[in-house]
Amino acid sequence: MKKKPLIRTLLALAAVLILASLLSRRFREEPSPEAPQAVAKGRRASVPEEPVGLEIPSSNAPPAPAHVLANLSEHINQFIANARPFGLDQPVRAAEITYVRTNGHGKSVMVETAGHMYEFQGTTPRFFMSKHDCLNAVRDDPAARSRWHQARASWTKEEALAETYAIMARLGIKATVGRVEYEAVPMPVKTPAGERVEVTPFHTIWLHMTNDVGALQAQFRMGTSGPGRLVTFFSTVP
């Protein structure tokens, strides 16, 4: 009666030895996967680029490739057609782009021409500024104030707000506004003839969305006739 447990034990041991032998042979015959190559000191490992709406490489080194500049000019001109900025009545040519900078993955793109700055997130415009016509222009262009006497047209908060909403609609920005702020400060300026006049060159709208989900700023510059036209735009609306 004691022989059966002993026989079973010997058979189990033999099976284990056979299995171990087969596994050992398999591992010897199959080549091991190649180890990843080490990255040399001072060099970056190559990583796949993430898809970018504007197909722009992650770089801030000029000059940008011709197809990138052409693509950017198309998006700039689409923004111009929708926002109708101050002093921008003609399309921007690719050759007019002087600077391009992207973030780490090329998703946000800052573009400059001689007179304007744009920022796109993918294909969505996030920021625009007229370097020589906005309120802050006097910091870099002292002569900007000398042109403010031209802003003799009158405008109202209701008109500025309506134009802001119209721009949002043309840009495809959809959001529920929770609070509106408005600023338009009269300023004493001099004409080239030395005449002192009071004008209101800038009308600024701030829109705060419900539950603080995004905000939008639109600043308009007046001319000799209305309506005001955009000189600064900033949006964080999703």
MITI-593529 format. One line per field, with one value per residue (C-alpha): x, y, z. Coordinates in steps of 0.1 Angstrom, whole numbers, plus 2048, in hexadecimal, padded with zeros to 3 digits. Layout:
N
X	X / ... $
Y	Y / ... $
Z	Z / ... $
END
This chain:
238
X	800 / 81D / 82B / 810 / 818 / 83D / 836 / 820 / 83B / 856 / 83F / 837 / 85C / 864 / 849 / 858 / 87B / 86E / 85B / 879 / 88F / 876 / 873 / 899 / 89D / 883 / 894 / 8B5 / 8A8 / 893 / 8A8 / 8A2 / 892 / 8AB / 8B2 / 8A9 / 8C6 / 8D4 / 8D0 / 8F1 / 8F8 / 8EC / 8D4 / 8AE / 89D / 886 / 861 / 843 / 834 / 811 / 7F8 / 7F6 / 7D9 / 7EF / 809 / 825 / 845 / 84E / 868 / 86E / 88C / 885 / 880 / 861 / 85C / 848 / 82B / 828 / 828 / 80D / 7F8 / 7FB / 7F2 / 7D2 / 7C8 / 7D2 / 7BC / 79F / 7A2 / 7A4 / 785 / 771 / 77F / 784 / 7A1 / 7AB / 7C1 / 7C0 / 7AD / 7C4 / 7CE / 7EF / 808 / 81E / 83D / 831 / 834 / 854 / 853 / 844 / 846 / 836 / 832 / 842 / 82A / 822 / 7FE / 7FF / 80E / 819 / 81C / 828 / 828 / 836 / 817 / 803 / 805 / 7F0 / 7ED / 7DB / 7D4 / 7D1 / 7BB / 7A9 / 7B4 / 7BC / 7CE / 7D2 / 7E2 / 7E9 / 80B / 806 / 7E1 / 7D7 / 7D7 / 7F8 / 809 / 816 / 82F / 842 / 836 / 836 / 828 / 808 / 7F8 / 7FC / 7E3 / 7C8 / 7B9 / 7AA / 793 / 776 / 75A / 742 / 739 / 724 / 728 / 70B / 71C / 73D / 72C / 718 / 738 / 749 / 72D / 72E / 753 / 74E / 733 / 749 / 765 / 74F / 753 / 735 / 732 / 719 / 723 / 71F / 72D / 737 / 750 / 754 / 76D / 770 / 784 / 784 / 7A7 / 7B4 / 7CC / 7DA / 7D6 / 7F4 / 7E9 / 7EC / 7C7 / 7BD / 79F / 78F / 78A / 782 / 799 / 793 / 775 / 77D / 766 / 76C / 755 / 756 / 745 / 72E / 73F / 760 / 764 / 779 / 77A / 77E / 78B / 786 / 794 / 788 / 798 / 784 / 78C / 77D / 75D / 74E / 74C / 769 / 781 / 794 / 7B7 / 7BA / 7AA / 7AF / 79A / 79D / 77A / 77D $
Y	800 / 818 / 813 / 827 / 849 / 843 / 83B / 85A / 870 / 862 / 868 / 88C / 893 / 885 / 89B / 8BA / 8B1 / 8AC / 8CD / 8DF / 8D0 / 8DB / 8FE / 901 / 8F6 / 90F / 92C / 923 / 920 / 941 / 961 / 97B / 99C / 9B7 / 9CF / 9F3 / A08 / A20 / A45 / A56 / A71 / A93 / A85 / A80 / A5F / A60 / A60 / A60 / A82 / A88 / A92 / AB8 / ACB / AE2 / AC8 / ADE / ACF / AD6 / AF1 / B16 / B17 / B2D / B2A / B14 / AFD / B0D / AF5 / AFF / B24 / B1E / B0A / B25 / B41 / B2E / B2C / B51 / B5C / B47 / B59 / B7B / B73 / B6A / B84 / BA2 / BB1 / BD6 / BDE / BBB / BBE / BA9 / B84 / B7C / B6C / B50 / B65 / B7F / B66 / B6F / B58 / B36 / B25 / B06 / AF5 / AD3 / ABF / AD9 / ADC / B01 / B17 / B3C / B4F / B72 / B8A / BAD / BBB / B9F / B81 / B62 / B42 / B22 / B03 / AE9 / AFD / B11 / B36 / B3E / B5F / B7D / B9F / BBC / BC8 / BEC / BF2 / BE3 / BF5 / BE5 / BF0 / C10 / BFB / BF0 / C0B / C2E / C3C / C27 / C41 / C5B / C49 / C46 / C68 / C55 / C42 / C5B / C42 / C3B / C18 / C09 / BEC / BDB / BDE / BD2 / BB4 / BAC / BAC / B95 / B7C / B7F / B77 / B59 / B4C / B4F / B3E / B22 / B2A / B1D / B24 / B31 / B54 / B59 / B7C / B99 / BB5 / BD4 / BF0 / C0F / C2B / C4E / C5B / C7E / C7E / C97 / C98 / C9E / CC3 / CC5 / CC6 / CB5 / C9C / C82 / C60 / C3C / C27 / C06 / BF1 / BD2 / BB5 / B99 / B7B / B62 / B41 / B2F / B1B / B2D / B15 / B2C / B51 / B67 / B8A / BA0 / BC3 / BD9 / BF8 / C14 / C27 / C46 / C32 / C13 / BF8 / BF0 / BD5 / BBB / BC2 / BA9 / B87 / B6C / B4D / B2F / B22 / AFC $
Z	800 / 806 / 7E3 / 7D1 / 7E2 / 7DB / 7B6 / 7B2 / 7C2 / 7AA / 78C / 796 / 79B / 778 / 768 / 779 / 76C / 749 / 749 / 756 / 73A / 71F / 72C / 72F / 70B / 6FF / 70F / 701 / 6DE / 6DD / 6DA / 6F5 / 6EA / 6E1 / 6FD / 6F6 / 6EB / 704 / 6FD / 6FA / 714 / 709 / 6EF / 6F1 / 6EA / 6CB / 6D4 / 6BD / 6B7 / 6C3 / 6A9 / 6A7 / 698 / 685 / 67D / 68B / 699 / 6BD / 6B7 / 6BB / 6A4 / 685 / 669 / 669 / 64A / 62E / 631 / 656 / 64F / 634 / 64C / 667 / 64F / 646 / 66B / 671 / 653 / 660 / 681 / 670 / 65B / 67B / 693 / 67C / 68F / 68E / 670 / 661 / 641 / 62B / 62F / 640 / 629 / 635 / 62E / 648 / 665 / 678 / 696 / 69F / 6C0 / 6CD / 6EE / 6F7 / 6E1 / 6C7 / 6D2 / 6DA / 6C0 / 6C4 / 6A3 / 69D / 680 / 680 / 68F / 69F / 6B6 / 6B4 / 6C9 / 6BE / 6D2 / 6B7 / 69F / 6BA / 6BD / 6E2 / 6E0 / 6C9 / 6CE / 6B7 / 6C1 / 6B7 / 6BC / 6DE / 6FF / 709 / 6E9 / 6F9 / 70D / 6EE / 6D5 / 6E5 / 6C4 / 6C8 / 6DF / 6C4 / 6AE / 6C9 / 6BE / 6A0 / 6B8 / 6B5 / 6AE / 6CB / 6D7 / 6F3 / 70A / 6F9 / 6D7 / 6E4 / 6F5 / 6D5 / 6C0 / 6DA / 6D7 / 6B1 / 6B1 / 6C8 / 6B1 / 692 / 6A4 / 6B0 / 6D5 / 6E9 / 70E / 728 / 734 / 759 / 75E / 747 / 74E / 738 / 738 / 722 / 730 / 71F / 719 / 712 / 6F4 / 6DC / 6B6 / 69F / 69E / 6C4 / 6CB / 6EB / 6E7 / 6FC / 6EC / 6F7 / 6E2 / 6F3 / 6FE / 711 / 718 / 731 / 731 / 74E / 747 / 75F / 77B / 771 / 753 / 73D / 736 / 718 / 713 / 6F4 / 6F1 / 6D4 / 6C5 / 6B7 / 698 / 687 / 682 / 692 / 69B / 6B1 / 6A4 / 6B7 / 6C4 / 6E0 / 6E4 / 6FE / 705 / 71D / 714 / 70F $
END
